[in-house]
Amino acid sequence: MSAALRQPMGLDEFLLWEERQELRWEFDGFAPVAMTGGTWEHAAIQRNIYIALGIRLRGKPCQLFTSHLKIVTAGSVRYPDAFVVCASQRPGATVATEPVVVFEVLSPSTAGIDRVVKNQEYRDTPSIQRYVMLEQDRQAVTVFARQGDDWVGHLLSGDAVLAMPEIGVEVPLSEFYEGVAFPDAAGEA
């Protein structure tokens, strides 16, 4: 018995296919990947990103977008938890172009992809200057940013302030985690 092997889906083919789907899908460069729901903590941190950045970017040329809009990164299609663009966008667009700062809230099921695969994709996307990964179980972020030709990572925690000079904004980490309770050493919330 023989079975025909399907060729990997191309980017344009994926974009046309996704338009006909009820649910959202990411594209890993080869095939569609279903988007799943998150936790209360994930949603709270995502909401706090919108509030903290939305207020600071108001009236400025850069704009914050949510996970309802997708970006193309190094041959993949992603729905980051939040991202900032400073270039004008085409009316009615479903794909944002030239993201500058990208945010992902790490989940146990996707952290490996966010830390490795998406990190490489975002590094290989020239417009992206900063990639911010926010932990759900502690007040800590991992930030990768361009420094010349290098993609350099930093860890921030506690009372640190996340500086994003490419969009003219600084945010204390505590604002991203407002209202989020973390388990203590004994495992209690």
N, C-alpha and C positions, 0 to 999 in steps of 0.2 A: 504494500500500500504506500502511495506517495502523497505527500501533502505539499501544496504550494507554499513557499515561504514568502511572507509579506515583506516588502522592502520597508525600511524605516520611513516614517512620515516626514515630509519636508515642512519647513516653517510656514510657507504660504498655504500648503495643504491643511496644516493644523489650524491656522487662523480661520480659514473657510469652514472647516469642520466644527470648530468651537462655536461659531456664530449660531449654529443650529442646535446646540445643546442647551438643556434647561439648567444644568449645574455648571459651575466653573471648573476649568481644568488648567493645569500648568502644562508646559511642554518642555521635556528635558533634552530636546535636540534630536530625539528618535521617536518618541511615542507620547501620547497624552498621559497625564498623571492626575488622578482625581484629587480635588481639594476637600479636606475634611474640616469638621468643626473643631473648636478649641475649648479651653477651660475658662472658668470665670476669671482667673488671674490673667490669662492671656488677653481676654476682652478688656479687662480693666486697664492693663498696661497700654494696650492699643488705644483705648479711649484717651488716656493721659497723654500719649504722644500727640494725638490730634489737638487736644486742648493747649498743651505747652507750646507746640510749634505754630498752631493756628493763630494764637494771640500774637506771638513774636513776629510772624511773617505778614501780618495784616498791613496792607498799604505798601508792601515791598514788592519788587518784581518777581521774587520766587514764590511758588505756591506749593502747598502741601496737598498730597492726594492720598487716598485710602486704598485698601485692598480691593476696591470695586473696579479699579482700572489696572490694566496690565502694562508691563514693560517688556521689551525684547532685550535680552542680554546674551551676547556671544552665542547666538544661534538657538537660545532657549526662550521660552515665554514664562514670565513669573508674575505673580500677584503678591508683591511685598506687603507686609502689614501697613507700611506707610512709606512714602518717598516724596522728595522735593524736586521739582523741576524749576528752572529759571528761564527756559526758552518758551516762546509762545507755542500753543498747541492748536491743532486744526479743529475747528468746531465739529462736534459729532464724533470725534476720534474715540476709539475704544482701546487704542494703544498709545500710551504717553511716550514721547520721545525725549531723549537727552536727560535722563534722571541724574541728579547731582549727588544727593544723599539718599541712602536706602536703609530702612529699618526692618528688622525681623525680630519677632518675639519668639524665643526658642521654646520648642515643645519637645518632650521626651521622644516622640515618634519621628520628629523631623530635624532634630538638632544636628545630627551627623551631616545631613544634606546641607543645612544652613551654614555650618562651620566649614565644610570642605567644598562641596560641589558649587553651591551658590556663591561662596566666597571667591572661587576661581572665576566664575562667570562675571561677577561684579568687577573683579580686578581686571578682567579682559574687556570690559566695556569702558571705552575712553572717557565718556562723560561723567561716570560715577567717580566722585572724589573721596567719598567716605561711606563706609558700610558699618552700621551699628547693630549689634546683636544683643538683645536684652534678655537676661535670665528671668525665669518665672518664679524661682524658689529662693531668690536672694536679691538684694539690691546691688546688682553688678552688671556691667556691660563690657563686651569686647568690641573694640573699635579698630577697623582697618582704614587707613587713609593713605593717599598718595603723598610721597615725599620725593620729589624729583622722579626718577625712574623706578623707585621702590614702592612696594605695597607693605606698609608697616603696621603691625598690630600693637594695641595697647589695652591693658585691663584697667577699668575704672570701677570703684566701689565706694560704699559709705557716703561721705559728704562730698565726693568729687563733683565737678562740674564738667559736662560734656560741651566742649567748644567746637563749633562748626563754622570756621571763618569763611568757608566758601559760600555760605548763605548769610553770614553776619549775625549769627545767633549763638548764645550760650544758654544751657539749661542745667540746673542742678539735678542730679540723678533722682533726688527725693521727689521731684515733680512727676517723673515717669512712674513712680511706685506709690503715689498717694492712694490711700485706701486699700492697699494690698497687704494682707497679713502673711507673715512668713512663719513656717514651723520653727519652734525653738529646738534646742538640743535634745529635748525629751520627745520630740515629734509632735508636740501640740501646736495648734495655731494660735 
